[in-house]
């Protein structure tokens, strides 16, 4: 499968991230049919790409504590 173009991605990070030395993830939700996630310390590096419904499931699981240790 070809890597989708992230050229027009509008990256954002949580306002809660504050100034923690750059240890954040950034999310782009403005891309048609996908959501991209990357490491803010390496903006030119790789990104994880998800269909929007899978990203929603991940956020829901996170809110419900499904990934808590």
C-alpha positions as CSV (number, residue, x, y, z in Angstrom):
1,X,0.0,0.0,0.0
2,X,1.3,3.5,-0.9
3,X,2.1,5.9,1.8
4,X,-0.6,8.7,1.9
5,X,0.5,12.2,1.3
6,X,0.7,14.3,4.5
7,X,1.7,17.5,2.7
8,X,-1.5,19.3,3.6
9,X,-1.7,18.0,7.1
10,X,-2.5,20.6,9.8
11,X,-0.7,19.2,12.8
12,X,-1.8,20.1,16.4
13,X,-1.0,19.0,19.9
14,X,-2.9,19.2,23.1
15,X,-2.9,22.6,24.9
16,X,-2.3,20.5,28.0
17,X,1.1,19.3,26.8
18,X,2.6,22.6,27.8
19,X,6.4,22.9,27.8
20,X,7.5,19.4,28.6
21,X,10.6,19.4,26.5
22,X,8.9,18.4,23.3
23,X,7.7,15.0,24.4
24,X,4.4,15.2,22.6
25,X,2.4,13.6,19.8
26,X,0.8,15.7,17.2
27,X,-2.4,14.8,15.4
28,X,-3.8,15.8,12.0
29,X,-7.5,15.3,11.4
30,X,-8.0,17.5,8.4
31,X,-7.0,14.8,5.8
32,X,-9.7,13.1,3.8
33,X,-10.4,9.6,5.1
34,X,-7.5,9.4,7.6
35,X,-6.1,10.6,10.9
36,X,-2.3,10.9,11.2
37,X,-0.2,10.9,14.4
38,X,3.5,11.8,14.7
39,X,6.2,12.6,17.3
40,X,6.5,16.3,17.8
41,X,10.3,15.9,18.3
42,X,10.7,14.5,14.8
43,X,8.2,16.3,12.5
44,X,9.9,15.1,9.4
45,X,9.9,11.5,10.6
46,X,7.3,8.8,10.1
47,X,3.6,9.1,11.0
48,X,1.1,6.5,12.0
49,X,-2.1,6.7,9.8
50,X,-5.5,5.5,10.8
51,X,-9.0,5.4,9.3
52,X,-11.2,7.9,11.3
53,X,-13.4,5.1,12.8
54,X,-10.3,3.4,14.2
55,X,-9.0,6.6,15.7
56,X,-12.4,7.2,17.3
57,X,-12.3,3.7,18.8
58,X,-8.8,4.4,20.2
59,X,-9.9,7.6,21.8
60,X,-13.0,5.9,23.3
61,X,-10.9,3.1,24.7
62,X,-8.5,5.6,26.2
63,X,-11.3,7.6,27.8
64,X,-12.6,4.3,29.3
65,X,-9.2,3.3,30.7
66,X,-8.9,0.2,28.4
67,X,-5.1,0.9,28.0
68,X,-4.3,1.7,31.6
69,X,-1.6,-0.5,33.1
